[in-house]
């Protein structure tokens, strides 16, 4: 029996670190997320 499934994944994944395991007929796929970039926080500067 052949089973095929295709999914669209978000861009926020580390595709080079994907891990999959097949145990007792259950496929487990681990898709690690990329660490979020810190958001830019504006800083106020007083001018004399």
PyMOL commands that set and color helices and strands:
alter all, ss='L'
color gray80, all
select helices_A, chain A and resi 15-17
alter helices_A, ss='H'
color red, helices_A
select strands_A, chain A and resi 19-23+26-30
alter strands_A, ss='S'
color yellow, strands_A
deselect
rebuild
show_as cartoon
